[in-house]
Amino acid sequence: KESLTLSKRQLKKLAKKEKWLATKEERKQREKEKLKQKRIAKREAGEDLGPSRKFLKLSTMATSLCTQRIALDMDFEEFMNERDQCKAVKQLHRCYSCNRRASNPVQLYVMSLKGSCLKIMEKNNGYQKWDVHFCSDSYLDIFSKNDIVYLSSESENVVKELDESKVYIIGGLVDHNNHKGLCHRLAVEKGVAHARLPIDEFMQMKTRKVLTIDHVFQILLAVTEGKTWKEAFLTIIPARKGATAID
């Protein structure tokens, strides 16, 4: 009876979603095997396999020499469909993974984790034990307004160097250009400082200068570890963006 009330487009969309959910475990196993083979290839080639489990256990935010605060603002679920919410949470995972492998992790906060995004996170058993400051409250309720710098590619202000007294906010939004300028507009409405990464000063790009949540985080993490902005951009910005360094 329900199917009779759905349009052809809705039925097609429902079938696509069901197929995606049905193959989820299979995709997960393929990805796991792919990572395993990649690790084997690196070992055979004598390449660095990254930090050991023992190192990872010792490398925590509490013991880190880095006091730089970076927060992911997950308060965007109303602007994303379920699939994009899943992508946003997956990018959050990557941020955590990169941070825990750093010699000196940054102080990573995940703010406004609630609703749909929280339910998606809860599918990952044990996430509560991650070395992350999880919070359902808004960043405005936790940090002083004077300390906040909301990152937005539309801002006219530029982050020239990181300031450890500040907390840099990354919008947890996957929008496919549907909500251009949203983070900037919200920062202005809430009266908090905002700024963009200095991409224009170091790089030429063929596409929009909007990066994924995890790429922005990785760039900031790389700079805290001693890389220059240019080095961080060249290492992390995907090739598909057509980014080239400005001499």
N, C-alpha and C positions, 0 to 999 in steps of 0.2 A: 504493500500500500504506500509506503514511504517513497518508493522509487517512482511511483506514478506522479508524485508531486514535484519531482526534480526535473529540471530542464536537461537537455542533452549535454550542455556545457557542464552543469553541476555533476551529472553522472560520470562524465569523463574525468572531472577533477577528483571525484570520490574514488574512482577506480585507480587513478594514478597514486593517490595517497595510500590506498590499501596495498598496492603493489610495493610502494616505497617502504611501508611498515613491515610487510611480509619478508622483504629481502634485507631488513636491517641487520639481523644477526650474521647473515652471509657476507654482507659488506664489511662488517666488523672483523670477521675472521680473515677475509681477504687482505684487509689493511694490516692486521696483525702479522700475517705471513709475509707481506711485502716488507714490513719493518724488520722482520727477522732475517730475511734474505739480504736486505740492505746492510744489516749489521755484520752478517757473515762475510759479505763482499768487502766491507771496510777492514775487517780483521785480516782477511787474506791479503789485502793490499797494504797492510801495515799502517793503516790510518788510525788516527785517534778515535777511540770509541766513546769518548766523553767521560764524565765523572763516574766513579764507582758508587755502588750502593752505600758503602761505608761513608764516603764523602758526603753523599746526599743527606744522610741521617744527621751529620754534624753541621751541615750548612743550613742554618735557619735564619729567619728574620731577627730573632732574639740575639743571636750571636754575630750577626752581620755588622760590619764596620760602616755600612751604608745606612743613613737615616732618611734618605729621600723617600717621601710618601707619594704613591701613585694610587689613584682610586678609579675603579670602573663604576660608572653610574648606570645601573641596570633599569632605570625608571622609564623605559621606552616601550613596554610591551603593547600599549594601545596603538602604537604606530607600526607594529609588525604583525604579520600573519604567523601561524604556528611554525611553519618551516623556517622563517627568518629568526624566530625566537630560538629555535634549536641551533641555528648557525651562530647566533650571538653567544649562546652558552658554550658552544664548542670553541669559539674564539677565546672565551674566558678560560677554558681548560688550557689552551695553548699558552696564555699569559702565565698561568700558575706553573705549567711545566717548564717554561723558560726561566722563571724566577727561581725555582727550586734547584735548577742546575747551575745557577750563577755562583761564583766564588763568594760574592757579597750581595745577597738578595736585597732588593728594595723592600720597603714596607708597603705591602700590597693590600689594598682594601677593596671589597666588593660591596657597594652600597645599593640600597633599595632592592635587595634580592627578595622578591615576594611574588605572589600570584603565579602566573603561568611559567615564568622563568625559574621560579623556585621549584615547581613541580617537575620541571625538566631536570634540574640539578639533582633532585631527590632520587632520580633513576640511577645515579652514580653512588653506589653504596660506599659509605665512609668519607664522603666529601667534607663532612663536618670536622674531620681530623686533619684536613689540609692545613698547611702553614699559610693561612690567609685570614685576614680580619673580615669575616662575613657580618653583614648588618642589614636588617630590614629597613632601617631608618634612612632618610635622605642625607646626603653629604652635608647639607646645610644645618642639620641637627647635630652633627658630629664635629665638624671643623669650623674654626673661626673664619668669618667672611674675609678677613684680612689675609688669610693664608691661602685662599683658594685661587687657582688659575684654571679656568675651564678651556680645554684645548678645542679649537675649531679652525678649520681651514679657511673660513670666511672672515676671521678676525683681522683687523688692521694692525694689531699688535703682534710683535714677533718675540719668540723665546730665543734670546741670544745665548744664554747659558742657564743651566739648571740651578735653581736656588733651593738648598736643602731646608730652608724655613717654610717653603711653600708646599702645597699638595696639588699635584696636577691631576685634573679630572679628565678621564676619557669617556666619551659618550658611548654607552653600550648599545649602539643602534646599527642594525643592518637594514639599509633602506633602498638600495638599488636606484639611487637618485630620486626617490619618490618624495623625500622630505629635505630637499636641499636647504641648508642654512638653519635647520632646526636647532642644533646645539648652540649656535651663535645667538639665535633669537631668544632661546630660553635663558642663556647666561645674562643677556642684557636685561630681560624682564625681571630676573631675580637679583639683579644688581651686583653680580660677582665679576671679578676680573676675568678676562678671556685673552687668549693669544693663539697664534698658529706656530707650528714648527717652521724653522727657517729653510724650507725646501726651495723657495724661489731664489734665495741667496746662494745656493750651492748646486742646484740641479735644474735641468730643463726636462719637462715632462710632456708627453704627447697626449696624455689623458688628464682628467680632473685630479687634483692633488688630494683627493679624499682616500685615505688608507683604511684598512680593516682595523678592528679593535686591537688585535694581537700584533699587527705590524707597528702600530703607534707605540704600543707597550715595549716591543723589542727594541725600537729605536731609542726610547728613553733609557731602557736598561743598558744598552750598549754604551750610551754616553756616560752613564754613571760608572761604567767599568773602564772609562778612559779613552774611548774612541772619540774622534772628532765627529761633528755633525755630518760632514761629507762622507767619512768612512762608514758611519752608521747607515746613511741613506743608500750608499752603493751596495752595502752588504745585504740590506733587508728589503728595500723596495723591489717588488717583483719585476722581472724583465718585461712582462706584458704591459707595464705602465710606460715603457719606452723612456725611462729615465737615464739621462746622461749628465755627467759632471760638467759644471761651468769652469773653464780654465781661469 
